[in-house]
Amino acid sequence: MEFGIIGALGRMGRAISGRASFSDLKLVAPVEHAQHKDLGKKYSEVTGIPYDAVVDTLAKVNPPSGGFIDFSHATTVIQTLQKAAETGIPVVVGTTGFTPEQRAELEKMAVKIPLIIASNMAVGVNVFFSLVEQAARALAQHGFDPEVMEIHHNLKKDSPSGTATTIKEILRKAYGVEEKEVLYGREGMIGERKKKEIGVMTLRGGDVVGDHTAYFLGMGERIEIKHQAVSRETFATGALAALQFLQGKKPGLYSMKDVLGLQ
């Protein structure tokens, strides 16, 4: 299966291409933004993986039959989907940091292509989401306070992470909390914690691939559900599995739950 990576020289792009090189998947369309310092070099020079030069625009790419995996930037993903729509090939989007308006625009493209937009592709994380959802539905009825904490490396640009945002949305739905009732950090004399409130805390430093914890804090007890990623290989494996899942599917918006057979 031939496929393309948008953001091919980024950390995730390199991990995906490396993982694909050990399978029957063939990268034929590596794309990176025009200002990247390694653009112009052969992909093999930069990554050690035997592929040709990276191109700086989708206009130079023939849509590969297997589709695209996009780990680029929130402002450019729509271009990937529009390119894919030319031939109806699938797209897996792992890019995060979308505004609600950007996300809505992307989802509209699912009428033209098979599409997955996921904040985290790791198998374990998606099971983690299901566990958090199950716990939230039960504990919301018993006065447990929900909180989220995430840690990432010092080069991550968006905050909170896409994964933390997904956790927050699971909690908001279960607890009936409005977005305006979410606190992204606390400082000063803010008063007692409100009954309808979710705190989302962000830490940045070192080379942490990704740590996420959902807390449910009750009277005399607490539950912590935690996921730690120690390698981007987990995300790369999930992204490739998602693209393989979409092969032959009708246009529509699918999820990692569909890929993994989770309820």
C-alpha positions in Angstrom: 0.0 0.0 0.0 1.4 3.4 -1.0 0.8 6.4 1.2 2.0 9.9 2.0 3.0 11.7 5.2 2.3 15.4 5.6 4.8 16.6 8.2 7.3 14.0 7.1 10.3 15.6 8.7 8.6 16.1 12.1 9.0 13.8 15.1 5.9 11.9 14.3 6.5 11.8 10.6 9.9 10.2 11.1 8.5 7.7 13.5 5.7 6.7 11.1 8.1 6.3 8.1 10.4 4.3 10.2 7.7 2.0 11.3 6.3 1.6 7.8 9.8 0.6 6.5 9.4 -2.7 8.4 6.1 -3.5 6.7 4.6 -3.8 3.2 3.7 -0.1 3.4 5.5 2.2 0.9 6.0 5.9 1.5 5.7 7.6 -1.9 4.7 11.2 -0.9 6.7 12.8 2.0 5.6 16.4 2.4 7.0 19.1 4.7 6.5 22.9 5.0 8.7 25.1 2.9 10.6 26.6 5.8 11.9 23.3 7.3 15.7 23.4 7.7 16.1 19.9 6.2 13.9 20.5 3.1 15.9 19.9 -0.1 17.8 16.9 1.3 17.0 13.4 0.5 14.7 11.8 3.1 17.3 9.1 3.5 20.0 11.7 4.5 17.8 13.0 7.3 16.1 9.9 8.6 18.2 7.0 7.4 15.1 5.6 5.7 15.5 5.0 1.9 13.1 7.4 0.4 13.6 10.3 -2.1 13.5 14.0 -1.6 10.7 15.6 0.5 8.5 18.1 -1.4 7.2 21.4 0.0 3.7 21.4 -1.3 0.8 19.1 -2.0 0.6 20.5 -5.5 3.6 18.5 -6.4 2.1 15.2 -5.2 0.0 12.6 -7.0 -2.5 11.4 -4.4 -1.2 7.9 -3.3 -3.8 5.1 -3.6 -3.5 4.3 0.2 -4.1 7.9 1.4 -2.4 10.4 3.7 -1.4 10.5 7.3 -1.2 14.2 8.5 0.9 15.3 11.4 1.4 18.9 10.3 -0.3 22.1 11.6 -3.9 22.9 12.5 -4.0 25.6 9.8 -2.9 23.4 6.9 -4.7 20.1 7.4 -7.7 21.2 5.4 -5.4 21.4 2.3 -4.6 17.7 2.8 -8.2 16.7 2.9 -9.0 18.8 -0.2 -6.2 17.1 -2.0 -7.4 13.7 -0.9 -10.9 14.6 -2.1 -9.7 14.8 -5.6 -9.6 11.0 -5.8 -11.5 10.0 -2.7 -8.5 8.5 -0.8 -8.6 8.2 3.0 -6.8 10.5 5.5 -5.7 9.9 9.1 -5.2 13.2 11.0 -3.1 13.2 14.1 -2.5 16.9 14.1 -3.9 18.7 17.2 -4.6 22.3 18.3 -7.7 22.9 16.2 -10.2 25.6 17.0 -13.9 24.5 17.0 -14.3 26.2 13.6 -11.3 24.4 12.1 -12.5 21.0 13.5 -16.0 21.5 12.0 -14.5 22.4 8.6 -12.4 19.2 8.6 -15.4 17.0 9.7 -17.4 18.3 6.7 -14.9 16.7 4.4 -16.0 13.3 5.6 -18.8 13.3 3.1 -16.1 13.0 0.4 -13.4 10.8 2.0 -12.9 8.1 4.7 -11.5 10.2 7.5 -10.2 9.7 11.0 -9.3 12.7 13.2 -7.7 11.5 16.5 -5.9 13.4 19.2 -3.9 10.2 20.0 -3.4 7.1 17.9 -1.9 4.8 20.6 -3.8 1.7 21.3 -3.3 2.1 25.1 -4.5 5.7 25.1 -7.7 4.8 23.3 -8.4 2.1 25.9 -7.5 4.7 28.5 -10.2 7.0 27.0 -12.8 4.2 27.4 -11.8 3.6 31.0 -12.0 7.3 31.8 -15.5 7.5 30.2 -16.7 4.5 32.2 -15.4 5.9 35.5 -16.7 9.4 34.8 -20.2 8.2 34.2 -20.2 6.3 37.5 -18.4 8.8 39.7 -20.2 11.9 38.5 -23.2 10.6 40.4 -21.3 10.3 43.7 -19.7 13.7 44.1 -16.2 12.9 42.8 -14.3 16.0 41.5 -12.7 15.4 38.1 -9.2 16.9 37.2 -6.7 16.4 34.3 -3.0 16.7 34.3 -0.6 16.2 31.3 3.1 16.4 30.8 5.0 16.7 27.5 8.5 17.5 26.2 9.7 21.1 26.1 9.3 21.4 22.4 5.5 20.9 22.3 3.8 24.0 21.0 0.1 23.5 21.9 -1.4 23.4 25.4 -3.2 21.6 26.7 -2.3 18.6 24.5 -4.9 17.1 22.2 -5.1 14.0 24.4 -5.8 16.1 27.5 -8.4 18.0 25.5 -10.1 14.7 24.6 -10.1 13.7 28.3 -11.6 17.0 29.3 -14.4 16.6 26.7 -15.1 13.1 28.1 -15.4 14.6 31.6 -17.4 17.6 30.5 -20.0 15.3 28.9 -20.3 13.0 31.9 -20.4 15.8 34.5 -22.5 18.3 32.4 -19.8 21.0 32.7 -19.7 23.9 30.2 -16.4 24.9 28.6 -16.5 28.2 30.5 -16.4 26.2 33.7 -13.1 24.5 32.8 -10.0 26.0 34.6 -6.7 25.8 32.7 -4.5 26.3 35.8 -5.3 28.0 39.1 -3.7 31.1 40.8 -4.5 33.5 43.6 -7.5 33.7 45.9 -10.0 31.9 43.6 -12.3 30.6 46.3 -13.5 27.1 46.9 -13.7 24.6 44.1 -17.1 24.8 42.5 -19.3 21.6 42.1 -19.3 22.0 38.4 -15.7 22.5 37.6 -12.8 20.7 35.8 -9.2 21.6 36.2 -6.8 21.0 33.3 -3.1 21.3 34.3 -0.1 21.4 31.9 3.5 20.7 32.6 6.3 21.0 30.1 9.9 19.8 30.3 12.7 17.5 29.1 11.9 14.8 26.6 8.6 13.5 28.0 6.8 11.8 25.1 3.4 12.1 26.9 1.9 11.5 30.4 -1.8 11.9 31.0 -3.7 11.4 34.2 -7.4 11.7 34.9 -8.2 12.2 38.6 -11.5 11.5 40.4 -11.2 13.0 43.9 -13.8 11.9 46.4 -14.2 12.1 50.2 -11.7 9.8 51.8 -10.7 8.2 48.5 -9.5 9.0 45.0 -9.1 7.2 41.7 -6.3 8.0 39.2 -6.3 6.6 35.7 -2.9 7.2 34.0 -1.3 6.6 30.7 2.4 7.1 30.0 4.0 6.9 26.5 7.7 6.2 26.4 8.1 6.0 22.7 6.5 7.6 19.6 6.4 4.1 18.1 3.1 3.5 19.8 1.5 6.5 18.0 3.1 5.5 14.7 1.8 2.0 14.9 -1.7 3.3 15.7 -1.6 5.8 12.8 -0.6 3.1 10.3 -3.3 0.8 11.7 -5.9 3.5 11.3 -4.9 4.1 7.6 -5.1 0.4 6.9 -8.5 0.3 8.6 -9.8 3.0 6.2 -8.8 1.1 3.1 -12.0 0.3 1.1 -14.2 2.1 3.5 -17.0 4.5 2.3 -16.6 8.2 3.0 -17.4 9.0 6.6 -16.0 10.1 9.9 -14.5 7.2 11.7 -12.7 7.0 15.0 -9.9 5.0 16.8 -12.7 3.2 18.6 -13.8 1.8 15.2 -10.2 0.8 14.4 -9.8 -1.0 17.7 -13.3 -2.4 18.0 -14.0 -0.6 21.2 -17.6 0.2 22.3 
